[in-house]
Amino acid sequence: MKKIFLPVFIFSAFAGSAQTDIDAIMMEKNAFCTGPLYSYSSWTNYWEGTLKRDNQNLGKVSTQMFGLMGNYGLTRKVNLLFSAPYVKTKASAGTLHSMNGMQDLNLFVKWRPYQKRVGAGRLSLFGIAGISFPLSNYVADFLPLSIGLRSKTASARIMADYQQGNLFVTGSATYVLRDNIKIDRTSYYTTEMHYTNEVEMPDASSFNFRAGFRNHRLIAEAVVNNWTTLGGFDITRNNMPFPSNRMNATTVGINIKYVIPAIPQLSIVTGGNSTVAGRNMGQSTTVYGSFFYVLGLGSKTKLTGKPAKK
Amino acid sequence: MKKIIIIPVIITASTLLFFISCNKQVEGRTDNTPALNPANVDLNAGTWKPILLTGPAEFPVPAPIATTSPDYIAQINEIKTWQADLTGEEKQIVKYWSAGAVLRWNEILRELVSKHNLPPFQNADGSYPFPSANNPLAYPQFPFANPPYAARAYAYVAAAQYDALVAAWHYKNLYNRPAPYTVDATLQVLIPKSTLSSYPSEDAVVAGAAAEMMKLLFPGDQDYINQKLEEHERARLIAGANVRSDLEAGEALGKAVAQKFVTRARGDRAGAAASNQAQWTQMETDALARGETPWYSLELPKRPPMLPLFGKVKAFLFDSLTAISLRPGPPPSVSSQQMRTETEEVYNYIKNPTRENTRIVHYWADGVGTYTPPGHWDAIAAEDFIAKNFSEVRWARNMALLNMALMDAGIVCWDTKYFYFNPRPTQLNPAIKTLTGIPNFPAYISGHSTFSGAAATILGHIIPEKATAYDAMAREASVSRLVGGIHYRSDCEVGLLVGKNVGNYAILRAIADGAE
């Protein structure tokens, strides 16, 4: 009956390479790209604090996500993005009930203030701001089967991308402010007693590094992502996890995006990642698939995923 | 173009500002409780009926030194030295402790229960280790403060505090030593003044009794407990409420009275409650002999049942024969139509649980890592007692009544559980998934319901205007186990009833203890 959370809240870490808040791809002015996303994530081992263990009373904990994502080009330098996931969790063993529901709406503004030729390639700099908030009154305090943590967040990210020919590297750093949450019980114990239903949620930071091949038809990249909770406490021995645990995870994965030659508005996206290090989280493996359709892609607009030719 | 660049900057800046301006500091519900200033100091409480003491003077308290003596004046000067240079932290501890000694020690006890309410992790061979009181810091740490353990801990601490305060009130009236601020009008007083005699200090009595009792119950947390004891007494000095000799006499009295409860606790059969494999097997065999399906652990690997012989523990409110007489009749037979119907009802509740039902389940779950259902009822009571402005001795008396009822409810409930050894709904239908962790003991009768029935009954007597509200809370706590997939309706309804019967014994005591 011991449980552990899995990183459904790092939505963008799943979402890979398709015009997301964490890649260097921008939509042209007035173009709108949208599509559904499905991901499946599961783990049998987790980190109780820093101790890796399994739990026969959970078996394999799985999370399915059905998301809708979109990206609108306000200008070629300013894009607006959203994602809205429906999440379903399940434990293969034990008696704990599965959970499902609409999770958090994520909204981002992605701004590219700088783009110049540097050396043989092109350097782009980005600033990304995001907010997220729950779309339903889902339960946060039922980890690891909760579908999310309920915390309203505001995030700020700086990102740099360098592309030379068909090869690119992108790096970003994010700070996530997390608001306190309310839970259904009237007290809880962390490393001390709290006689309140309000839980102080520590902020978090995230680093993302991706590199690979990118042209107007194909993107293939390797991604390393690190999520670090700046505070919080460790799950004690054989205890339940709690939303304000110090949850850290480092994942490595790949993403592939392919634009269908016959229908250039349509692209298919797939990828996966695996958790290589963590704390108070499941050692999850995730695969996902998606397709995106670009609306308003006129003769004057195009995806800017390939290097400018000057 | 410029304008467009400005948009994201504004959005970013304003969202960041919004969050930064939010204060993340979380305030506890009793953090700002005002200083206790009872409307009635219960001057005659020295005549109230104690629980274990033969009389209020069973443990002697020496006469205090005269307030004109140089030694006393030196003790007044000690207070003045503290007060000359008060730090923010010192003001904070005065504020914290002045809310009430029984309140704060009850909260500390709830904290230790929460900290220790963790089932041990299994051994490599699938067996489970048991905590050892002789080696409390080795894994698994002692104690595993599960609901029966916790109920007993709350009861002993509250009862010891009550008896110690009855004795304290006796000596207060006997010696009638004025408070330091009455002796020396130039003293600052950081708490409401009291007309009560200050020797022995009621705060030190409560702290001493709690610390001594908790030494037995939480032997691995001595440093923490002693630090709280020291802080509590320091707060009283800083506040100008007591001189050191008030505190020393109070602590000694509290500890002496608690020793009597420690002796009782060592012989109350709780130490044998974990039982052994032969007895667990016997319970299984007995259930089979009755033609029933015996309970088995739904944990993997199968965990030994929780404290099977807790039902044999010596109750506070009645003797062992009465405890057995409070055991209800059997649950519906596992093979009966009624049991099939009740199992189906549980399944229907958890098939697609509503958010409101999930809220109720989690509100009352009080499972692993929490202060348990008895602790939840203490929390409910504490907040209402704050509003009632009870004197320390009445606080202790009411907490003792509540917690003796909770412990005795636990005894009757556990006796019933292991007498019938009835399976959980999930055992009869594995499709029944639960909205909270499933407890590792038989179903009939529901512990939450029994605890809640007892608590609501005695609290309704103590605060009659809230009797209907307490009854509604108990019903909600009870039904939370049904809609959470943990219990059948029979477990809950009979549990509530049995709890009420136990609670009535607490009322009988309340009527006769001289406090009403």
Boltz contact constraints between the chains, C-beta under 6 A:
constraints:
  - contact:
      token1: [A, 1]
      token2: [B, 437]
      max_distance: 6.0
  - contact:
      token1: [A, 56]
      token2: [B, 300]
      max_distance: 6.0
  - contact:
      token1: [A, 57]
      token2: [B, 299]
      max_distance: 6.0
  - contact:
      token1: [A, 57]
      token2: [B, 300]
      max_distance: 6.0
  - contact:
      token1: [A, 75]
      token2: [B, 4]
      max_distance: 6.0
  - contact:
      token1: [A, 78]
      token2: [B, 4]
      max_distance: 6.0
  - contact:
      token1: [A, 78]
      token2: [B, 8]
      max_distance: 6.0
  - contact:
      token1: [A, 95]
      token2: [B, 298]
      max_distance: 6.0
  - contact:
      token1: [A, 95]
      token2: [B, 426]
      max_distance: 6.0
  - contact:
      token1: [A, 95]
      token2: [B, 433]
      max_distance: 6.0
  - contact:
      token1: [A, 95]
      token2: [B, 434]
      max_distance: 6.0
  - contact:
      token1: [A, 95]
      token2: [B, 438]
      max_distance: 6.0
  - contact:
      token1: [A, 97]
      token2: [B, 433]
      max_distance: 6.0
  - contact:
      token1: [A, 97]
      token2: [B, 434]
      max_distance: 6.0
  - contact:
      token1: [A, 97]
      token2: [B, 435]
      max_distance: 6.0
  - contact:
      token1: [A, 109]
      token2: [B, 8]
      max_distance: 6.0
  - contact:
      token1: [A, 109]
      token2: [B, 11]
      max_distance: 6.0
  - contact:
      token1: [A, 111]
      token2: [B, 8]
      max_distance: 6.0
  - contact:
      token1: [A, 129]
      token2: [B, 11]
      max_distance: 6.0
  - contact:
      token1: [A, 129]
      token2: [B, 12]
      max_distance: 6.0
  - contact:
      token1: [A, 131]
      token2: [B, 15]
      max_distance: 6.0
  - contact:
      token1: [A, 137]
      token2: [B, 355]
      max_distance: 6.0
  - contact:
      token1: [A, 139]
      token2: [B, 358]
      max_distance: 6.0
  - contact:
      token1: [A, 154]
      token2: [B, 15]
      max_distance: 6.0
  - contact:
      token1: [A, 154]
      token2: [B, 16]
      max_distance: 6.0
  - contact:
      token1: [A, 154]
      token2: [B, 19]
      max_distance: 6.0
  - contact:
      token1: [A, 177]
      token2: [B, 19]
      max_distance: 6.0
  - contact:
      token1: [A, 180]
      token2: [B, 24]
      max_distance: 6.0
  - contact:
      token1: [A, 184]
      token2: [B, 359]
      max_distance: 6.0
  - contact:
      token1: [A, 184]
      token2: [B, 362]
      max_distance: 6.0
  - contact:
      token1: [A, 184]
      token2: [B, 363]
      max_distance: 6.0
  - contact:
      token1: [A, 185]
      token2: [B, 362]
      max_distance: 6.0
  - contact:
      token1: [A, 185]
      token2: [B, 363]
      max_distance: 6.0
  - contact:
      token1: [A, 189]
      token2: [B, 114]
      max_distance: 6.0
  - contact:
      token1: [A, 189]
      token2: [B, 369]
      max_distance: 6.0
  - contact:
      token1: [A, 193]
      token2: [B, 111]
      max_distance: 6.0
  - contact:
      token1: [A, 195]
      token2: [B, 28]
      max_distance: 6.0
  - contact:
      token1: [A, 195]
      token2: [B, 29]
      max_distance: 6.0
  - contact:
      token1: [A, 195]
      token2: [B, 30]
      max_distance: 6.0
  - contact:
      token1: [A, 196]
      token2: [B, 26]
      max_distance: 6.0
  - contact:
      token1: [A, 196]
      token2: [B, 28]
      max_distance: 6.0
  - contact:
      token1: [A, 196]
      token2: [B, 29]
      max_distance: 6.0
  - contact:
      token1: [A, 198]
      token2: [B, 26]
      max_distance: 6.0
  - contact:
      token1: [A, 200]
      token2: [B, 24]
      max_distance: 6.0
  - contact:
      token1: [A, 200]
      token2: [B, 26]
      max_distance: 6.0
  - contact:
      token1: [A, 238]
      token2: [B, 118]
      max_distance: 6.0
  - contact:
      token1: [A, 238]
      token2: [B, 121]
      max_distance: 6.0
  - contact:
      token1: [A, 239]
      token2: [B, 118]
      max_distance: 6.0
  - contact:
      token1: [A, 239]
      token2: [B, 369]
      max_distance: 6.0
  - contact:
      token1: [A, 240]
      token2: [B, 368]
      max_distance: 6.0
  - contact:
      token1: [A, 240]
      token2: [B, 369]
      max_distance: 6.0
